[in-house]
Amino acid sequence: MASHPRIAILGGTGKEGSGLALRWARAGYPIAIGSRDPERARHTVERLRPLASSAELVGLSNAEAAAWGTVVVIAVPYEGHAAILQALRDTLARKLIVDIVVPLDPNNPRRYAPPPDGSATAEAQRILGPEAPVVGAFHNISYLHLHNLGETPECDVLVVGDHHEAKAQVIALAEAIGFTAYDAGPLANAPIVEGLTAVLIGLNMRYKARGVGIRITGIPGKKQEPVQTNRS
Ligand SMILES: NC(=O)c1ccc[n+]([C@@H]2O[C@H](COP(=O)([O-])OP(=O)(O)OC[C@H]3O[C@@H](n4cnc5c(N)ncnc54)[C@H](OP(=O)(O)O)[C@@H]3O)[C@@H](O)[C@H]2O)c1
């Protein structure tokens, strides 16, 4: 069996990044939590370790984590997005980049506020260059579903980007932690997938709900569970 790739999560001290770290660590992936302050990263590691006792889990600076990982997840708020990619551009070259960042209007999180590139994912692709395998994913998954370990996630992951092999790897990473994940098309679709998060936040507010998500229907044989039994 092929060994699991090392996953570094920049901004992994936060709500979404630490939740992904927890889920992947429990699935056997080696994880580095990255932070602007390595002490904060180590603190997050100590918080997660009892829940993922057998995992390789380290706390590093964002730069160290980016160098350590073969997969690098960008999990910082949008205001830090371009700066972290620019600062770590050389380190991130040739890594598989998973961008989960959603640019929202700081005054109204129900509004998507895309950057001039059209989406955060497209901004990352421009900064890292067209050859870099940049994939947008997990935008529509509330951190609540990642931290509640008693829950099997009901919501689906949409994966966008122009690099097909990279998208297939990210779909496998999402499925390894219990999600059903779909190739949602090219980088040009990233504004739709990122923008959907603003719709979900609006639904949370309007219906006084928490962690509203999406589920894709009508694609036979795609759901993770129950296990497919249609081969007689
Ligand atoms: N929360 C969700 O449910 C959710 C769902 C889907 C996608 N997302 C996306 O995931 C990203 C992270 O969301 P979150 O809720 O986890 O955010 P968060 O908890 O507010 O922040 C994540 C981490 O980013 C670092 N950070 C904060 N400001 C920064 C800056 N200006 N530059 C660099 N690093 C900075 C902090 O780590 P250090 O201080 O340790 O460096 C922080 O712990 C966002 O882009 C969000 O749109 C979130």
The ligand as an SDF file (V2000), in Angstrom:
LIG
                    3D

 48 52  0  0  0  0  0  0  0  0999 V2000
  -14.6500   28.2460    9.5030 N   0  0  0  0  0  0  0  0  0  0  0  0
  -15.2640   27.5240    8.5640 C   0  0  0  0  0  0  0  0  0  0  0  0
  -16.2640   26.8240    8.8460 O   0  0  0  0  0  0  0  0  0  0  0  0
  -14.7290   27.5100    7.1530 C   0  0  0  0  0  0  0  0  0  0  0  0
  -15.3420   26.6780    6.2180 C   0  0  0  0  0  0  0  0  0  0  0  0
  -14.8210   26.6130    4.9210 C   0  0  0  0  0  0  0  0  0  0  0  0
  -13.7420   27.4070    4.5650 C   0  0  0  0  0  0  0  0  0  0  0  0
  -13.1990   28.2490    5.4940 N   0  0  0  0  0  0  0  0  0  0  0  0
  -12.0640   29.0780    5.1020 C   0  0  0  0  0  0  0  0  0  0  0  0
  -10.9330   28.5880    5.7810 O   0  0  0  0  0  0  0  0  0  0  0  0
  -10.0730   29.6750    6.1120 C   0  0  0  0  0  0  0  0  0  0  0  0
   -9.8120   29.6190    7.5980 C   0  0  0  0  0  0  0  0  0  0  0  0
  -11.0280   29.7840    8.2760 O   0  0  0  0  0  0  0  0  0  0  0  0
  -11.0910   29.6690    9.8630 P   0  0  0  0  0  0  0  0  0  0  0  0
  -12.5000   29.8130   10.2460 O   0  0  0  0  0  0  0  0  0  0  0  0
  -10.3210   28.4880   10.2950 O   0  0  0  0  0  0  0  0  0  0  0  0
  -10.2830   30.9890   10.2430 O   0  0  0  0  0  0  0  0  0  0  0  0
   -9.6080   31.4250   11.6030 P   0  0  0  0  0  0  0  0  0  0  0  0
   -9.8180   30.3900   12.6510 O   0  0  0  0  0  0  0  0  0  0  0  0
  -10.0630   32.8170   11.8830 O   0  0  0  0  0  0  0  0  0  0  0  0
   -8.0640   31.5650   11.1840 O   0  0  0  0  0  0  0  0  0  0  0  0
   -7.2590   30.5010   10.7880 C   0  0  0  0  0  0  0  0  0  0  0  0
   -5.8430   30.7910   11.1800 C   0  0  0  0  0  0  0  0  0  0  0  0
   -5.2340   31.6880   10.2320 O   0  0  0  0  0  0  0  0  0  0  0  0
   -4.1880   32.4130   10.8790 C   0  0  0  0  0  0  0  0  0  0  0  0
   -4.3300   33.8240   10.4840 N   0  0  0  0  0  0  0  0  0  0  0  0
   -5.2450   34.7290   10.9190 C   0  0  0  0  0  0  0  0  0  0  0  0
   -5.0860   35.9080   10.2850 N   0  0  0  0  0  0  0  0  0  0  0  0
   -4.0380   35.7350    9.4320 C   0  0  0  0  0  0  0  0  0  0  0  0
   -3.3740   36.5800    8.4930 C   0  0  0  0  0  0  0  0  0  0  0  0
   -3.7780   37.8480    8.2980 N   0  0  0  0  0  0  0  0  0  0  0  0
   -2.3380   36.0650    7.7970 N   0  0  0  0  0  0  0  0  0  0  0  0
   -1.9320   34.7820    7.9830 C   0  0  0  0  0  0  0  0  0  0  0  0
   -2.5080   33.9460    8.8510 N   0  0  0  0  0  0  0  0  0  0  0  0
   -3.5510   34.4120    9.5610 C   0  0  0  0  0  0  0  0  0  0  0  0
   -4.3430   32.2020   12.3730 C   0  0  0  0  0  0  0  0  0  0  0  0
   -3.3010   31.3420   12.7820 O   0  0  0  0  0  0  0  0  0  0  0  0
   -1.9710   31.8670   13.5240 P   0  0  0  0  0  0  0  0  0  0  0  0
   -2.3560   33.0870   14.3080 O   0  0  0  0  0  0  0  0  0  0  0  0
   -1.6430   30.6970   14.3820 O   0  0  0  0  0  0  0  0  0  0  0  0
   -0.9830   32.1250   12.4310 O   0  0  0  0  0  0  0  0  0  0  0  0
   -5.6680   31.4970   12.5130 C   0  0  0  0  0  0  0  0  0  0  0  0
   -5.6780   30.5470   13.5640 O   0  0  0  0  0  0  0  0  0  0  0  0
  -10.7840   30.9530    5.6910 C   0  0  0  0  0  0  0  0  0  0  0  0
  -10.2510   31.4360    4.5050 O   0  0  0  0  0  0  0  0  0  0  0  0
  -12.2280   30.5190    5.4930 C   0  0  0  0  0  0  0  0  0  0  0  0
  -12.8580   31.2520    4.4660 O   0  0  0  0  0  0  0  0  0  0  0  0
  -13.6460   28.3040    6.7870 C   0  0  0  0  0  0  0  0  0  0  0  0
  1  2  1  0
  2  3  2  0
  2  4  1  0
  4  5  1  0
  4 48  2  0
  5  6  2  0
  6  7  1  0
  7  8  2  0
  8  9  1  0
  8 48  1  0
  9 10  1  0
  9 46  1  0
 10 11  1  0
 11 12  1  0
 11 44  1  0
 12 13  1  0
 13 14  1  0
 14 15  2  0
 14 16  1  0
 14 17  1  0
 17 18  1  0
 18 19  2  0
 18 20  1  0
 18 21  1  0
 21 22  1  0
 22 23  1  0
 23 24  1  0
 23 42  1  0
 24 25  1  0
 25 26  1  0
 25 36  1  0
 26 27  1  0
 26 35  1  0
 27 28  2  0
 28 29  1  0
 29 30  1  0
 29 35  2  0
 30 31  1  0
 30 32  2  0
 32 33  1  0
 33 34  2  0
 34 35  1  0
 36 37  1  0
 36 42  1  0
 37 38  1  0
 38 39  2  0
 38 40  1  0
 38 41  1  0
 42 43  1  0
 44 45  1  0
 44 46  1  0
 46 47  1  0
M  CHG  2   8   1  16  -1
M  END
$$$$
